[in-house]
Amino acid sequence: MSEEPVTVDELAAKAESYLHESSLTPAEYEALKHSVTELAPLLTTGRSYFVLGSYGRPEIHRLQLVKDRLNRRTDSYAFLMVDIRNEWTNTYSSS
């Protein structure tokens, strides 16, 4: 799999094609740009790891160690649920 990584500019162009003549306020644009920037490591690294486990007081230290060890690898990015901003919410709703 030698797929080229997606750049932020390419992602922005693709998103713009879905706007259908909608426009964002300057504040909305800045918030979107900031959010896309936060996702850049997921788009630019060869492998991403979402480290899951218990977030209790003794366990979180072990999860941080796993994350740090994975991030030592070249071309990889590891993150925990707590690393995701509050704005990124689960949009799945059961009906």
C-alpha positions in Angstrom: 0.0 0.0 0.0 1.9 3.0 -1.2 -0.9 5.5 -1.0 0.2 9.2 -0.9 -0.6 11.0 2.3 -3.4 13.6 2.1 -2.3 17.2 2.6 -4.3 19.7 4.6 -4.8 21.8 1.4 -6.2 18.7 -0.4 -8.5 18.0 2.4 -9.7 21.6 2.5 -10.4 21.5 -1.3 -12.3 18.3 -0.9 -14.4 19.7 1.9 -15.1 22.9 -0.1 -16.6 20.8 -2.9 -19.2 19.6 -0.4 -20.2 23.1 0.8 -22.8 23.7 -2.0 -22.5 27.4 -1.8 -22.6 27.6 1.9 -20.3 29.9 3.6 -18.7 29.9 7.0 -18.2 32.8 9.4 -14.6 33.7 10.1 -15.0 32.1 13.6 -16.4 28.9 12.1 -13.6 28.8 9.5 -10.9 29.3 12.2 -12.5 26.5 14.3 -12.6 24.2 11.3 -9.0 25.0 10.4 -7.9 24.3 14.0 -9.7 21.0 14.0 -8.2 19.9 10.7 -4.8 20.8 12.0 -5.3 18.6 15.1 -6.1 15.7 12.7 -3.0 16.3 10.6 -0.9 13.6 12.4 -3.6 11.0 11.5 -3.4 12.0 7.8 0.3 12.3 7.5 1.7 9.3 9.3 1.9 5.8 8.0 0.2 4.2 11.0 -2.2 5.6 13.7 -2.9 3.9 17.0 -5.9 4.6 19.1 -4.8 3.3 22.5 -7.8 2.0 24.5 -8.0 0.8 28.0 -9.2 1.8 31.5 -8.8 5.5 32.4 -8.7 4.8 36.1 -5.9 6.5 38.2 -3.5 3.6 38.2 -4.2 2.4 34.6 -3.9 5.8 32.8 -0.1 5.8 33.6 0.2 2.5 31.7 -1.8 3.8 28.8 0.5 6.8 28.6 3.5 4.6 28.5 2.1 2.5 25.7 1.3 5.7 23.8 4.8 7.1 24.3 6.4 3.8 23.2 4.3 3.7 20.0 5.1 7.3 19.3 8.8 6.4 19.3 8.3 4.5 16.1 9.0 6.3 12.9 6.0 7.2 10.8 3.5 6.5 13.5 1.1 8.4 15.7 -0.6 7.1 18.9 -3.3 8.9 20.9 -5.7 8.3 23.8 -9.4 9.2 24.1 -8.4 12.0 26.5 -6.2 13.5 23.7 -9.3 14.2 21.6 -10.9 17.6 22.2 -14.3 17.9 23.7 -15.7 19.2 20.4 -15.1 15.8 18.8 -18.2 14.0 20.1 -19.7 10.7 19.2 -22.4 11.5 16.7 -23.9 8.0 16.6 -27.4 8.0 18.0 -29.6 5.0 18.4 -33.3 5.5 17.5 
